[in-house]
Structures are given as C-alpha cells and as structure tokens.
C-alpha cells in the first residue's frame, strides 16, 4: 500500500560553504506528510550445499552411523554449506549405536559455517543409543562459526541416555555460545558489550556479567562506565538549569499507529531515551576523544534489528581527525551552536551535525539513534496518539511558545536570530511528552536510524528501514519552523551527508 506523496523543501535559501558540503541556511530538509506502507520480501529457499540470496538456507548431510562392540565407536555428522548474506547453514549429527558390554558410542554434530553479514550457523548433535549392560552413549553438538557482522552461532548438545540392566537414567544438557560481530570463537580475557551487558571470554566462549546500570549505566569495551559524554559535565539543563544534561528516562514498549493512522500499526519494545537533546557540552567530549571515538563495526545497533549497527563502509564519511571534525560541524555562519572552546553555548542543543556523525556520537556514548518508529511512539505518547507531544487531551491542538521554541519565537524566517535557540529543556515541563522528554517538537529536528524511502515498512515490529538511500528520516521540526511542522505525524528527511542549523541529536538505549 502506498500513500499520497506531498514532499517539499523546508528551506527558503541555501548556499554552499567550503569544506561543509551543501548547507541549508534555514531548514534545508524535506517534509513528508504522507502515509505509506511497504511490502515484505520473498521467503528464502533451501539449498543442498551453499546458500544463495538473502535468507537462503543450506544444510549439511547427516553423519554415518557408528556400530560395533568396541569402545568409543563414533558416527560423525556432515558439514553444513555456507551461504550468502543473512544465510543459514546447518550440519546434523549421525546416529551412533553401541555394541557389547561396557561399550561407548557417540554421534557428533556436523560443522556448519555461516556466510555473509548477519548470518546464522548451527551444528546439532546426533542420536546415540547404548547397547549391552553398563554401556554409555552420547550425542555431541557440532561446531558452528558465524560469518560477517552481527552474526550468531550456536552449538547444541542433544540428549544422551545411559542404560543398565537394573535401571535407565536419561539426562539432557544444552549449551549455547552466541557471538555478535563474527564467529563463536574468542580469545581468553577478550572483552566486549552485548545489549549493554559486559562479556568476557573464558575457554573460547563468552560469559556475561550483570547488565550495566546505576552509576555506571553504559557498557563500553566490555566494562560498565558512566556515559563518556557525561564525564565532568556541569549540571546545566532543564528549566531551572539544575538537571543533568545526560538524564534519560524509560519509554515502555507498546503498539500505536504511525502518523496517527490505523493503516500503519507499529510495535516497539521498551527503551530508554535521552530527556534532552544532545548539548554542545556533551558533544564536546566526543570531539575531545576523536578519532578514538569513531565507532567499531556493529556499534550502535538495535539488538533486534540485524544489520543496524555501524557499517565500516561508512568510515569514509567521517572526518579524518579532530580538526577536520571541528570544521565539519560548522554551518550556517553565525547559527552554528558549536564553539571550538567552551563557552556560553554548552547548554544549547548541538546542531549542524551530519547523520554519520550523529550515529557515531550515540554509539560512542553507549547508545544508538532511535528508529523512526521509536521516535514517533515517544512523541505521540504511544497509544494516546497525541497531536503534539504535550497534547492533553491527545487531540488538543494548543500551541504557543510556552510549550516549545518554533517559528523563530513567532517571528519570520527572515528575522531569525541566534538567540531564538534556547537552552534544552527550557519549555519543560509544559512542553514535555507523555514520559517526560523535552523538546520532542520544535528546538531541533532529530535524526533517526531509518533511511527515507517514502513508504513505511508495514507491518512493523521493532522495525527500521535500512535499505540504502541518500536521505535519512528526521522528526520533530525545528526552532525556525511553523506550527504545521511540529505535529507528531509529520516526517522530514534530508541527505545523510548534509546538515542544517535546525538538525540535532537525541540518543536511546535498549532496556
């Protein structure tokens, strides 16, 4: 299903600045006020040895049976084939039967190798049956290795049965080793983060510690730490300037209608969202750490959306070093909130940030960009389907500058001034959303994870549009936009390698 198309530029003038690419002097991004739906892809088919297209499946042959009276007779499974992107491959263990008294028989799972990015591979143990008195039989799991980034590999042990002349005892065990970003093997004492949980490698497998929380809520390089952007940060946010700029509040999961349209239902799991837009002060820590703050492969991923993490192909879109980054985050002349040295702008929302830099910041800070569905859900108050984030009742269209900063504080675009941008949270709590998040409309339009292809994915359960596109989706309207741009159903979009004076960042984290 495809909805009506009514996209247009939100700009009144544009110009080119040396070293900064195309820069919009005012809003410079498109508004898309339509409702649309996408369709799902085709199911993958099964292959005998090697996977082909996306979601193809390939299987190894079954192992031969082992038999005989001698001890430790073994039958082994065949190897699974390897597949293309997002492929699945499997090897199954052979049956093994024991012979005479006190004999042992085993069936071992086949090896399975994954294919391209986000592949899955598995080896399953064979059946094993004992023979005479006091015999022992076992089925063991096969080896499994993942493929490219965000792959998953698993080894499963089947049941084993021990039979004696007097009694029968059955025991079942299962062991799973999961890997994200590569194969199942790891180096002893190697550390990493998985879904904000520290993991350390022991004996070739990953072991998890408790998830990060409390005073160290972010997992970075396998260790729970405070958010890197918050270290030494003064308390300067909120209507009284007495709140941490790093405050983040939970958004409970649920189902709602995207664009307040029942034709486009979406479901999202619970997540934590920054109460405020990313400030200049927080972003300064990222610049100070750069290029060490560049994200590794797979960073910033939504845990339920394969392929949503950082792609190394994007490395070339990031500035080479800190001086280049400082140049890249300046735009629109005097309207850039960034300053090379700390000053009066530390509590303002960071603007003039391209999408790859926004993604890199959130990943470095232990979070990620919200999906467009997550952002829309938070702004609409979930199933309340609010017209504006603050609307009470949800259908209320009440709007003035006590709720948010917009329309250059009710001036005209030609009369916009730098002082029309106010500190984050200045209109809180009046303009807060259902769950206490400030500036979800007005202030800055905020980057989301999704590519903009016009049509929504439908249905949507923890979904994001990841197909390659020049533009990324923006939500929320800007400080220099009129009231029609602030509605929760409005969509904006802009080239991901460009930036404007009214685009900013807000990060989320999965719960």
N, C-alpha and C positions, 0 to 999 in steps of 0.2 A: 504494500500500500504506500502510495506516495502522496504527500500533502501538497498544498499550494505553495508556490515559491514567491517570496516577496523580499528578496535581499537587496540591500543598498549600502552605499558607503555612509559611515557616520562622520565624515570629515568635511570641513569647509575649505581646507587648504592643506597641501602637502609640499614638502621640499626635500632635497637630497643634501645630506651633510657628509662631508668627507670622513670615511672610516666608520660610518654608522649605518650605512645602507639606507633604505627608504624610511623616512621618518614622517610620521603624521603630526602636523602642527596642532591639530585639535584631537579628534578621536580616531581617525585613520583606520578603523576596522569596520567590518560589515555587521549589520544587524540582520538576523534571520528570524522572522516572526511567523514561522510556519509550523505545521505539524506533519510529520512524515514517518514512514516505517521502512525498515529493511527486511530482507528475507534471509533465511539460513542457507548455508552451503549444502552440498551433496554429501551423503554418507560415504566414508571410505570403504574400499573393498579389501578382501583378504587376498594375500599373496603367499606363494609357497616358500619363497626364499628371501626376496628383497622387497621392501616397501617402495611404493612409488610416490604418488601425490600426497598432499596433506591428509592426515588422519588415515593413511593406509595401514594395513595390518599384515605382519608376516610371522610365520610360525616355524619353529624347528621340528624336525622329525622326532618321534618317540624313541627312547633308548631301547636297546635289545634286552631281552630277559636274561637273568643270570640264574643258573641252576646247578645243582650238584651237591655232593656230600662234603666237599672240603670246606674248611673255614673261610669266611670272608669272601664268598662268591659275590661278584658285583655286576649289575647291569647299569649302563650309563645312558643318559638321555642325549638326544641330538642337539645341535646348536641352532639357535634362532637366527633368522636373517636380519639384516639391518635395513632400516627404512629411510624415507625422505623426511622432510620437516614434519614435526609433530606426529611421527610414526610410532608404531608399537611393534615390538618384536618379542617372541617368547620361545623358550625351549622347554619341553616336558620330559620328565624323568621316565626311565624304563622300569618295568616290573622286575622284581627280583625274588626268587623263591629259594628257600633254604633246603638242605638235604637231610643228612643224617644227624645223629645226636650231637648236641653242643655246637652245631654249625652256626655260622653267621652269614646273613645275606643282606645286601644293600642295593637300593635303587638311587641313583644320583640324578639331580635335575640337569637339564641341558643348559649350556651357556646361552646368553641372549645379549645381543648388542644393540644399542639404540642408534638412531640415525641423526637427523639434524636437530636444530634448536627445539626445545620443549618436547623432546622425545621421551618415550617411556619404554622400559625394557624389563623383562621378568624371567626368572627361571623357576620352575616348580618341581618339587620332589616327586620321585616315582613311588608306586606302591611297593611294599615289601611284606612278605609273609614268611613266618618261621616254619620249620619242618618238624623234626623229631623232638624228643624231650629236651628241655632246658636250652632250646635254640633261641637265637636272637636275630631279629630282623629290623631293618631301619630304612626309612626314605629320607634322603637329604636334599636340600634345596640347591638349585643350580646357581651359577654365578650370574650376576646381572650388572651391566655397565650402562650408564646414561650417555647421552650424546652431547648436544650443544647446551647452551644456556637454559636455565630453568628446567633442566631435565629431572626425571625421577627414576630411581632404580630400586628394585626390591628383590629380596631373596626370601622365599617362603619354604619352611620345612613342613612336610606332611606328617601324618600320624605314623607312629611306629608301634608295633604290637609284639609283646613277649609272651610266648606260650609255653607252659609246662604241663606235665601230666596231671598235676594236682590242681592248678588254678590258672586263670587267664587274667592278665592285667593290661589295660590299654592306657597309653599316655600320649598326649598331643602337645606339641610345642610350636610356637610361631615366632620368628624373628624377622624384623623388617629394618632395613637400613635405607634411609632416604637421603637423597642428595639434590641440592639445588645449585645449578650453575655448572654442572659437569658430572663426572662419573661417581659411583658409590665409594671408591677408594679415597682415602685421605692420609695425610702424614701425621704421625703421632704428635700431639700437642698443638696441631694447627687449630686455629680458632676462626669462627665465623658467626654471623647472625642469620636466623631463620624466623620470620614472623615476629621480630623484636624479641627473640629468645636467644641467649648466648649458647653456642655449641662448641665443644672441644673434641678433638679426635683422640680416641683410645683404641689401640689394637685394630686400626684400619676402619673403624666405624665412628659415626658421630653420636655423641651423648649430649643431652640437653640439660642446662641449668634452668632454674625458675625464670619465667619471663621477667623482663625489666619493668620496674615500677618505682613508686615512691620518689625519693630524691634523686634517683638515677633512672629516669624513665625511658632512656633510649639505648638501644644496642648498637654499638659501633665497633667494628673489627672484633666481634666476639666478646665484648665487655660492656656491662651496663654503665652508662655515664649520664651526666646531665647533658641537655641538648647543647651541642657545640656553639650554637648561636647565642646561648644564654649566659655563657661564662663571663662573670664580671659585669653583667649588664645592669645598669641602674634601673630602678623602678620608675618608669615614666609614662605608663599607658593608662587608659581608662579616663572617664570623665573628670576625675579628681587627680589624675596623674599618680595614683597610689597603687596601681596593679602591675604585676609583671607582664612585660610585653610578650612573654612566652606562655602565658596562660592558655590552656587548651581544655575544652570541655567535651564530654561524650555526646554523641548523637545515636540514639537507639535505632536499631535496624527496623525495617518495615517495608510496606508496599504503598505506593502512591501512583498518581497519574502524571506522567511527564507533561510539562506545559499545561497542567491542569486539564488535560484532555483524556477521557477514559479510553480512547483508542490506543493510548500508548502507556500501558501499565509498566511499572518497573519495581523491582525488589532489590534492596541493598542490605547488607549486613551492617551491624553496628560499627561505628568508627569514632575516632577522636579527631576533633577539628580545632585548629587554632582559633581562639576567641577573636584575635585581632589579625589584620593583615600584617605581613612581614614588614617590619620597620627598617629604616635606614640603619639604625643601631645594630639590629640583628644581622642584617646583610653585611655589615662591615666585618664581622668575624669571618664570614665566608671569603671575603676579598683578602683579608689578612692571611688566611690559610692557603690561598690559591698559589700555585696549581695543585697543592696537596689536597684540596677539597674537591677535585674532579672526581666524578663517580666511577666506580669499577663496573664491570659487566654485571647486569642484572640488578643493580642497586635501584631503590625506589619503586619496586614492583608492588602491585596489588597481589596479595597472596593467593587469590582465587582466579586471577586472570593471567594465563600463560602469555609470555612474551611482552609483558607490560613494563618490565624493568629496563634499565639503561642499556642501549644498544651501542656497542663500540663503534659502529659506523657513524654515530653522532659525534664522536670525539672531535672530528674536524670542524664542527660547528661551534666549538667552544674557543674562547680566546686562548692564545698560547701561554701567556703569563699574566701576573698581576697588573703590570702597567697596561697591557692590552685590554684586560678586563675593565679597568677603570675607564678606559676610553669607550668601551663598548656599552657601558651603562649610562652614558650621557646622551640626551636627546632633547629636542625642542628648546634649545638655547637655555633661557633662564628658568624653564619649567622643570628641569631635572631636579629631583629631590636629593640625589647623591651629591656628596661633597668629599673630596679626597682626604680631608681631615675632619675629625669630629667637631660638631657644632650644634647649632640650634635645630637642625633638621632630624636629629636622631630619633625622634618620636613620630615623625611623619611616615606614611606608607611609602615603601620603595616603589618607584615607577621606572619606566623606560627599560624594562627587562625583557629580553627575548625568551621564547619558550624553552629552548635547551638550557639556558642559564637558570630559569625558574625551576626546571626539573632537577638540575644538578644541585641547587641550593637545598631543596626539600630532601633529596636523597642523602646529602651530606649531613643534614640536621636530624637524621633518623626518621624521616617521614617520607611522604610522596605527594605528588599532585593529586587532588581529588578527581575521580571520574566525573564526567558531566552529570551522570545520574545522581551521584552522591551530593554534588554541589546543589543541584536542583532540589533534591529531597530536603536538605538542610534549610535552604532558603524558603521553600514552600511550607515548612513545618510538617513534613511528612504527609500523612493522610488528612491534615487540616486544609491542605491545598490553598494556602494563603495567597492573596493577590500581591501584596508586598510582604517582605519578611516579618514586619511588625503588625500586620493587619489583624485586628481583633474587633468584631468577628472576622473570620477569614476572608469574607467578601468585601471588607471595608476598603475604600479607595482613598482614605485620608492620607494626605501627604503635605508636609511643609518642611522647612529647614530645621525643625526641632527633631526630626526623625533621621535625616541624613544630609550630606552635602551633595548638591547636584545643581545643574544649570548655573554654574559659576555663582552660587549663592543667589540665584534668581536674577542674575544679570543677563547679559547676552554673550554669546561666544566671543564676539569681538572685544568684549570688556573683561574677559577672563584675566585674573591676576594670580600670581603665585600664592598669595595669601588666601585664596579661595580653597586651597588644600589645607585641611586642619588635622591636628594630631589624631591618630587612630583611636577609636572608641569615644570620641568627643560627643557623639549623639546617643551614647548609652546611658541608661537602659531603654530610653524611649524608642530608639530605633533598632533594638535587638531582635533577633529571630526567636523562634519558639524555645530553643535550647541555649539562649544567652549569647549567641555570637553576634558581634558588632559589624556594622558596615557591609552587610551582605548585599545591599543595594546602594548605589552612589559610591563616593570615595574613589575606589579603583575598580575597573573591570578586571576579573581574575582569571588567570589561565587555568584550564583543566587538562587532564590527561588526554582527552579524546581528539583524534583527528576530526576535521569537519568535512563530511561528505554530503551534508544536506539532510539525508534520511536517517532517522533513528533506527537503531537495532531494536527489533520487536519480534518476540518478547525480550525482556531484559531482566536477567537475574545476575547481579554483580557484573554487569557488562561494561565494556568500553569499546569504542570504535578505534581500532589500532591500524586499520588499513592505511597505506601510505597516502598522504595528501599534503598539499602545500600549506593549508591552513589548519590551525587548531582552534578549538572552541573556547570562547570567552563567556563569562557570566557576570551579571551584576550591574552593568552600566558604570559610568564614571562620574567624577565630580563636576565635569563640564557638560553633562548630558541632560536632556529634558526628561520629564517625568515618565514618558512612554517607554523609555529605555530601562526603567527600574523595576518593571513588573517581573515576577518570578518566572513567568513563561517565556520571557524574551531571551533569544540566543544571539550572541555575537561571534564573530570569527575573524581571524587575522593571520597573515603569513607567519609561520613559526620562527622564521629568521629575521623578523622585523619587530619593532617595538613602538610604543607611543607614550605620551605623557600621562595617559589615563589607564595604563595596564599595570597590574601588580600581581602579588603572590599571596596565597594562603595555603598552608600545608595541612595534611591529615595523616593519621596513623591508624592502622587496623587494630581493633581490640582483640 
